[in-house]
Amino acid sequence: MSAGAAASGSLLEIEGAALRRGDRDLWSGLDLTVDPGEFIAVLGPSGSGKTTLLRAILGLQPLSAGSIRVAGQPVHRGNPRIGYIPQQRPLPRETSMRARDVVALGVNGTRFGLPFPRRGDRARVDALLEGVGASHFADRRVGLLSGGEQQRLRVGQALADEPTLLLCDEPLSNLDLANQVGVTEIIDRQRRKRGAAVLFVTHDINPILGRVDRILYIAGGRFVLGTPDEVLQSRVLTDLYGTPVFVLRAGDRLVVVGVPDAEPHHDHDDGSSHGALGEGGVA
């Protein structure tokens, strides 16, 4: 661990980071330090570079400038300290794997050769299934499960190595409210139980707003970082977008009006059709 990381105890250190695609900066000059147990929401319109940021932390996307360190070490692929929860995409009905097989990939899927089970693997898989509320469908075929059930398995797989940093890429998309709440609670439980830090990419802040410590909002090659109260203001978002944007409250939900259309789409890994906070709708 680097001296800086050891002194601060931070899990993630991003310094002067920039990423350029073609003739366009997705973002530049990004400094972000994330401490154990912090919950950071990452917002922004489609194509702004939210998913690309996660890919850079995973060691899958080189930066144009700057550096990223996880627990004091330079990023690299396959870091067991990092758990990755992808966007919910339904698996084909003909998928023959069982639910427990999906979670087992997180337990033994990184080994070389055939993934022969080791002593204790089944107990570990069973514990993960229980932790994500999937024990009762553990032996069902994945293709026959609902989107929410499949997403619980992806969360269980991501937690297999007991990561200290969880990267969540739109994990609530296409889920109904009950499953949004369930998946969010599982992620937050890991944060509180193990002090894991969470970077949570989303287009809808409302399901997680009560858990968020800070927001990183990226738009038009610029960004703003602060607490939800500091960032989710009409004045701040108007300045970020360079056009009038209004943040309103509708009961216990936020409504953002006037968000421009999505960024020009150059980032195939950041292709949600939703804009930040719902593009002028209820977010």
N, C-alpha and C positions, 0 to 999 in steps of 0.2 A: 504494500500500500504506500502511496506517495506521502510525503510529509504533509502536504496540504490536506489530503483526504484524511490522514490519520488525525490531524489536528481538528478538523471540522466534523469528522464522523459522517460526512456526506456519502451517499450511495451513488449519486450521479453528478458529474461535473462536466458541463459544456462550456467551452471558452472560445469566444470569437468565431463561432461556427457559421459557415456559409455553405450554401448549396446552389449551384447554378445549373439550369437546364437550357441548353441552347443559348439564346441571347437574353434569357430572363433569369433574374435572381428569385428563387423561391423564398429565401430568407438569407440574411447576412447579419453579422455582428451579434449573433445570439449567445448570450451568457445565461446559464441556468444551473443552479446548484440545488439538488433535491436531497433532503435529509430523510433518515429512516422514519417511516410512518406518515410521510406527507402524501397527500392526495392532490395531484395536479391535473386539472382538466385542460385539454388542448382543443381549442375551437378555431374555426375559420371556414371560409367557403371551399367548395370543391376545387381541387387543383392548387391550393395554397401551400401544400407541402407538409401536411400533418402526418400522413402515413410515411412519407419519405423521412421525416425526422425519426420515427420509430425504426425504420430500416437502417438508418445510420447508427442508431444505438445498438442494433442487433449485429452490426458489422457487415451488413449486406449492401450498403450504399456509401461509397467514399465521399467525404466532404470536399468542397472546393477550397475551404480554408478552415482553420481552427482545429480544435481537438475535442474528443469526447473520452471520458474515463468512467469506468464503472468500478466502484469499490477501489479506486486508486489505480486501476489497471487500464491500459488502452483497450478499446473495444475489439472484440474478435467474434467470429461465428461460433455458435454452439456454446455460449457462455452459460453454465448451469446456474449462475446467480440471477439470470434473467428468465422470467416466464412471459410467454407471449400468448395473448388471447385474441384470435382473429375475429373479423366481422362474421356474424351468423349468416351462413349460406347453406340452405338445406341440402343434405346429401341425397343422391338418387335412391328411389325406393328399392332398387335391386341390390343396393349395397348389402353384402352378406355379413360383414363384421358385426359382432355383438357389441353392446355398449361397453362392457368391460374390456374388450379388445382395444377400443379407442383410448381409454385411460391407460391401459398397459403400455401403449406406445410411449407415453411420457415416462414410464418407469424403466423400460428396457430398450426403447427404440433408438437410443444413441450408441448402443454397443456395436462393435464390429461383428460381422458374420450374422448368422441366424439368431434371432432374439429368444434363445432358450431361457425359460424362466429359472430364476435362482430361488433358493430357499428364502422365504419371506416375501417374495414378489406378490403372491396372491393376497396375502394379508395387507400389504401396502396398497394394492389396487382396491381391495374392499374398503379400506379406510378412506381412500380418496373418493370412492363412489358414495360412501355415507356422508362425507363432508360436503358434497355438492348436491345432496338430496336425490341421488340416482340409484340407490340400492335396490329399489323395488322394480326397476326395469334393467338391471345389470345384464341379464342374459337374453334380452330382446335384440333383434336385428336393428342396427342403427337406422337403416332406411325406412323403418316403420315408425320411428319416433317423431314427435313433434319438433318444430324448430327450437322451442325452449328447452326441451329435453336434450337435443343434440348440443346446444350451446353449453349446458351444464357439463357435459362430457368434455368439451373443449377446455373449460375452466379447470376441471379435474386433471386433465392432461398437463396443462400449464403449471399446475401446482405440484407436480410429481417430485421435482427436485427441491421443493421448499425454497423458492427463489426469494431473494431480498428486493428485487425490482420487478414489478409487474407492468408490462406494456399491453394496453388494451386498445384495440383498433375497432372502434364502433361495435363493441360487443353486444349492444342492446338493439341494434337495428333489426327491424322486421319481427321483433318480439312484442307480444301483448303486454299490458301493464303488469299483470301478475308475474310474468317471467322476467320482465325488466327489474322489478323489485327483488325477485329471488336471486337473480344473477348478481345484481349490485350488492346485495347483502353478503353473498359468498366472497366476493372480492374484498369488501370492506372488512369482513371477519379475518381474512388473511392478513390484511394490513394491521389490524389491532392485535392479533394473536402473535405475530412474528415481527412486527415492526417493519413490514415490507413497505417500500415506497411504490406509489401507483402513478403512472402516466396514462390518462384515460382520454383517448380521442373520441369526440362525439359531436354530432350536429345538434343535439338536444340536451341542454344543460339541466333541465328540470328534474329528471329522475335521480340525478346525483348531486344536486345543488347543496343539499344539507350536509354533504360529506366533504365537499371540496375545500381545500385550504387556499389554493391559488389557481389562477387561470392564466394560461399562455394563449393569447388570441393572435392568430396570424392572418394577415390579409394584405394583398397587394405588395408583397415583398417586405412588409413591415410587420412589427409585432408590438404587443403591449403585455406586460406581466404584472400581476398584482392579485390582491384578494378579490373575491367576487364583487364585493361592494365597491372596490376601486375600479374594476374593469367594466362591469355591466352597468354603465351609465351612458345616457344619450350623448353627453359631451365627449366622452372618451371614444366611443365607437364612431361618432361623426368625424372626429379628428383622424382616426385610423383609416376609415374608408374614404375620407375626403368628400363626403356627401352627407346630407342630413339623415341620421339614423335615430330612431326613438325607441327607448327601452321603457316598456310599460308593465304594470303588474295587473294580472287578471286573477283575482283570488290568490291562490298559493302558487301560481305559475307566472313565468315571465313571457311577455310578448314583445318581439322586436319587429319594428316596422321600418321599411326603407332600406333593408340590406340589399346592395346591388346584386346582379346576377353573378353566378359563379365565375371564378377566375378562368381565363383561357386554359383549356384542358391540355396540359402537357405531361401530366404525371399519371401514368396508367395505374399506379398503386393507390391513387387518392381519388378514386372515381365515384364517390357517392354523389347521387343526384341532388342531395340536400345541401343547402347553404348553411352557414353558421346560424344556429339558433332558429332554423326553420325558414329562412329567406322571407321574412315579412309575415310569417304566420305565427301560430302559437308554438313556443319552443319549450 
